[in-house]
Amino acid sequence: MDRPAWAPPGIDISKPSVSRMYDFYLGGSHNFEVDREAARRAMEFMPGLPKIMQANRAFMRRAVRCAVESGITQFLDIGSGIPTFGNVHEVVQAANPRAKVVYVDHDPVAVEHSRAVLAGNDGATVLAADLRSPQEILNSPEVKGLLDLEQPVALLLVAILHFVEDADDPYAAVAELRDALAPGSLLVLTHASYDGVPAREEAAGTVGVYEKTRNPLVMRTRDEIARFFEGYEMVEPGLVQMPHWRPETPPEQEDPFTFSGYAGVGRGA
């Protein structure tokens, strides 16, 4: 297997990565054949996967604009993935050039490509770290150097928590991050669910494909997803299927697969 010139040395290009599969779904070019093969297998069961990823990105942009309009100027995006058009820093800095963004991901390709994209942007940086180690993120030079945790922060956990298994206690990680952030901070979250999936048996096939990656896909119920918002007051319209969160186009025009997950924004007390 040939290693592309842009691939960071030392990474395993023989095993698919969820962030690079996500990049493929969105039409990006920073993925390997192993990622494309896995993504195509997943799409055999759920052909609407690219539409789901697009719905995630569209929700993220709507939620980020909501955060900016509410006065938030600091953003911590964990599980940020490989930058594509309309990423967080582009949205927030277009509205407020002084806004600050820290991206966090554990995929080396995502981190290296982010560094290249952010070169010369003093208001945004990227950190190689894992959601399962909150203190590593909070105490990093990148976070301490760019964000003031005494002031409100928008914490973005978009399409990441369903890649953290219960054994790794994602609820504790989210609570630890919540407790470190100032009152008035926001939690912006999406999560995959069997609820709303057009065909559950087919979706189970997709879950099987992800079991062969470093991060198996964990489908949770609405009540299980709502637990991540403990300590937050939900922002209207609450925890809803992605197309229903402050839509800019009629939800009934969306692909049926885009309803296969929940989105919400919470404000910390």
C-alpha positions in Angstrom: 0.0 0.0 0.0 1.5 3.3 -1.1 1.7 6.1 1.5 0.6 9.5 0.2 3.1 12.3 0.5 0.8 14.2 2.8 0.4 11.4 5.2 2.2 11.9 8.6 5.0 9.4 9.1 4.3 6.6 11.6 0.6 6.3 11.2 -1.1 3.0 10.4 -2.7 3.3 6.9 -3.8 -0.3 7.0 -6.7 0.3 9.4 -9.7 2.6 8.8 -10.1 5.8 10.8 -13.5 7.2 11.7 -12.3 10.8 11.1 -11.0 9.9 7.6 -14.1 8.0 6.8 -16.1 11.1 7.8 -13.8 13.1 5.5 -14.7 10.7 2.6 -18.4 11.0 3.3 -18.1 14.8 3.0 -16.2 14.5 -0.3 -12.8 15.3 1.2 -9.4 14.0 -0.1 -7.5 13.3 3.1 -8.4 9.6 3.4 -6.8 6.3 2.4 -8.2 3.5 0.3 -8.7 1.5 3.5 -11.0 4.3 4.8 -12.9 4.5 1.5 -13.4 0.7 1.4 -14.8 0.8 5.0 -17.0 3.7 4.2 -18.4 2.1 1.1 -19.2 -1.1 3.1 -21.0 1.0 5.7 -22.9 2.7 2.9 -24.1 -0.6 1.6 -26.2 -0.9 4.7 -27.0 2.8 5.1 -26.7 4.6 1.8 -27.7 7.9 3.5 -24.5 8.1 5.5 -23.1 11.1 3.5 -26.4 12.9 4.1 -26.1 12.2 7.8 -22.6 13.7 7.9 -23.8 16.7 5.9 -26.7 17.1 8.4 -24.2 17.0 11.3 -22.1 19.8 9.6 -25.2 21.9 8.9 -26.4 21.6 12.5 -22.9 22.5 13.7 -22.9 25.7 11.7 -26.4 26.7 12.9 -25.4 26.0 16.5 -22.2 27.9 16.2 -24.0 30.9 14.8 -26.4 30.6 17.7 -23.5 30.6 20.1 -21.9 33.7 18.5 -25.3 35.5 18.6 -25.5 34.8 22.3 -22.1 36.4 22.9 -19.8 33.4 23.0 -16.4 34.1 21.6 -14.5 30.9 22.6 -14.9 27.5 21.1 -13.5 24.1 22.1 -14.2 21.6 19.4 -13.3 18.0 20.5 -13.4 15.4 17.8 -13.0 18.1 15.2 -11.9 15.8 12.4 -10.3 16.9 9.2 -11.2 20.5 8.3 -13.6 21.0 5.5 -15.3 24.0 4.0 -17.5 25.9 6.6 -15.5 24.6 9.6 -16.0 26.2 13.1 -13.3 28.8 12.8 -14.5 30.0 9.5 -18.1 30.4 10.7 -17.3 32.1 14.0 -14.4 34.4 12.8 -16.6 35.6 9.9 -19.0 36.8 12.5 -16.4 37.9 15.1 -12.8 38.1 13.9 -11.6 38.1 17.5 -13.3 34.7 18.3 -10.9 31.9 19.5 -11.1 28.3 18.5 -9.2 25.2 19.7 -9.7 22.0 17.8 -9.0 18.6 19.4 -8.6 15.3 17.6 -6.6 12.1 18.1 -6.2 11.2 14.4 -2.7 12.3 13.2 -4.0 13.1 9.7 -6.7 15.4 11.2 -4.2 17.2 13.4 -1.6 17.7 10.7 -4.1 18.9 8.1 -5.6 21.2 10.7 -2.2 22.7 11.4 -1.7 23.4 7.7 -5.2 25.0 7.4 -4.7 27.1 10.5 -1.2 28.4 9.6 -1.2 32.1 10.2 -4.5 32.2 12.1 -3.6 33.5 15.6 -7.2 32.9 16.8 -7.3 29.2 16.1 -5.1 26.2 16.9 -5.3 22.4 17.1 -4.4 19.9 19.8 -3.6 16.2 19.5 -5.6 14.7 22.4 -8.5 12.4 23.3 -11.9 13.2 24.8 -11.4 10.3 27.2 -8.6 12.3 28.9 -10.3 15.7 29.7 -7.5 17.0 31.9 -5.0 16.5 29.1 -7.1 18.8 27.0 -7.9 21.3 29.7 -4.3 21.6 30.9 -2.7 21.7 27.4 -0.7 24.7 26.3 -3.1 25.2 23.4 -6.2 25.5 25.6 -4.4 27.6 28.3 -2.8 29.8 25.8 -5.8 30.6 23.7 -8.9 30.2 25.9 -9.9 31.9 29.1 -11.8 29.2 31.0 -13.1 31.8 33.4 -15.3 33.1 30.6 -18.0 31.1 28.8 -16.9 28.6 26.2 -18.9 26.7 23.6 -17.9 23.0 23.9 -18.6 21.1 20.7 -19.0 17.4 20.8 -20.4 16.8 17.3 -20.5 13.2 16.1 -17.9 12.0 18.6 -19.7 10.6 21.7 -21.1 7.6 19.7 -17.5 6.5 19.2 -16.8 6.3 23.0 -17.9 3.0 24.5 -19.6 2.8 27.9 -16.6 1.1 29.4 -14.7 4.4 28.9 -17.4 6.3 30.8 -18.2 9.1 28.3 -20.6 10.6 30.8 -17.8 11.2 33.3 -15.6 12.8 30.6 -18.4 15.2 29.6 -19.2 16.1 33.2 -15.5 16.8 33.9 -15.4 19.2 31.0 -18.7 20.8 32.1 -17.3 21.4 35.6 -14.2 23.1 34.2 -16.1 25.6 32.2 -17.5 28.9 33.3 -21.3 29.5 33.9 -23.0 30.4 30.7 -20.9 27.9 28.7 -22.7 25.9 26.0 -22.6 22.2 25.1 -23.2 21.6 21.4 -23.8 17.9 20.7 -24.9 15.4 18.1 -25.2 11.6 18.6 -26.2 8.7 16.4 -29.2 6.6 17.4 -31.3 3.8 16.1 -34.3 6.1 16.7 -35.5 7.3 13.3 -33.3 4.9 11.2 -35.3 3.9 8.1 -34.3 0.3 8.5 -32.8 -0.9 11.8 -31.4 -4.2 10.5 -29.4 -2.3 7.8 -28.1 0.2 10.4 -26.9 -2.8 12.5 -24.8 -3.8 9.5 -23.1 -0.3 9.5 -22.4 -0.7 13.2 -20.6 -4.0 12.3 -18.4 -2.2 9.8 -17.3 0.3 12.5 -16.4 -2.5 14.9 -13.4 -3.1 12.7 -12.1 0.5 13.3 -10.3 1.8 16.4 -13.6 3.4 17.5 -16.7 1.1 17.3 -20.0 2.9 16.8 -22.2 3.0 19.9 -25.9 3.7 19.2 -27.7 5.3 22.2 -31.3 6.0 22.9 -32.7 9.6 23.3 -32.8 9.2 27.1 -29.2 8.0 27.1 -28.1 10.9 25.0 -30.0 13.3 27.2 -27.9 12.2 30.1 -24.9 14.1 28.6 -26.8 17.3 29.2 -27.0 16.9 33.0 -26.2 20.2 34.6 -27.2 22.1 31.5 -30.5 23.9 30.6 -31.6 23.0 27.2 -31.8 25.7 24.6 -34.9 25.6 22.4 -36.0 23.4 20.7 -34.3 21.0 23.1 -32.9 17.6 22.1 -34.4 16.8 18.7 -33.5 14.9 15.6 -31.0 16.9 13.6 -33.2 18.4 10.9 -35.6 19.7 13.5 -33.0 21.9 15.4 -33.7 25.4 14.2 -33.9 24.4 10.5 -33.2 26.7 7.7 -35.1 24.6 5.2 -38.2 22.5 5.7 -37.3 19.2 7.5 -39.6 17.2 5.4 -37.3 17.9 2.5 -34.4 16.2 4.2 -33.1 12.7 3.4 -34.8 10.1 5.7 -31.5 9.0 7.1 -30.7 12.4 8.5 -33.3 11.7 11.2 -31.1 8.9 12.6 -29.6 10.8 15.4 -30.2 13.7 17.9 -28.8 17.2 18.3 -29.0 19.7 21.0 -27.5 22.7 22.7 -27.4 23.2 26.5 -26.4 26.2 28.6 -24.5 25.7 31.8 -25.7 27.2 35.0 
